[in-house]
Amino acid sequence: MSEAVAWQLVRQAATGEPQARQSLVEATLDDLWALAMRLTRRQDEAETIVQETYARAFAALPGLTPGGRFEGYLARIATNLVLERWRRRSPRATEIPDGLASPADVEPWKAAADKEDQQRLLAAAWEAIQGLAPEPRAAVLLFYAQSQTCDEIAQVLDVPIGTVKTWLHRARNQVRQQAERLLKSEPAPGRA
């Protein structure tokens, strides 16, 4: 969908036209759902985030001025909702998302490596990511899971691009160090 068509639909949806709202949802739902799933890694939470995002976006449509991509506007709302949830609860390790535990996802050049070691490495990395502060964690997930650029992340999180780059740099170091500590403190099963 082109930017001009999107904002034309937004203007129509702002008047309360049901078909325009439906078209907006159909045009943006897949990307919004993918973002919510990557940020929350839970279907029930992702559904809530998507519904709340559309509710907030549609409530704000009459006062919204065209500029940028409408999809970016939705991504910013969704990311802020997830950040609010993260701030309300303490960081904790969660289960590893399906499909990310294959050896090729962790280190492609070591595809023949022991699967248990790969599982431990990925689990340690996810636990370390969960230990990051909410904003750097969102930046990491948007950068690595959503393949967004630093510019796009800066717009979504409403921070300068230098802050995003700093968060990513520090987060990489923190995740690496924390994952190494976790792996050293927990011997592999059957090797202790």
Buried (B, 14 or more C-beta within 10 A) or exposed (E): BEEEEBBEBBBBBBEEEEEBBEBBBEBBEEBBBEBBBBBBBBEEBBBBBBEBBBEBBBEEBEEBEEEEBBBBBBBBBBBBBBBEBBEEEEBEBEEBBEEEBEBEEBEEEEEEEEEEBBBBBBBBBBBBBBBBBBBBBBBBBBBBBBEBEBEBBBBBBEBEBEBBBBBBEBBEEBBEEBBEEBBEEEEEEEEE
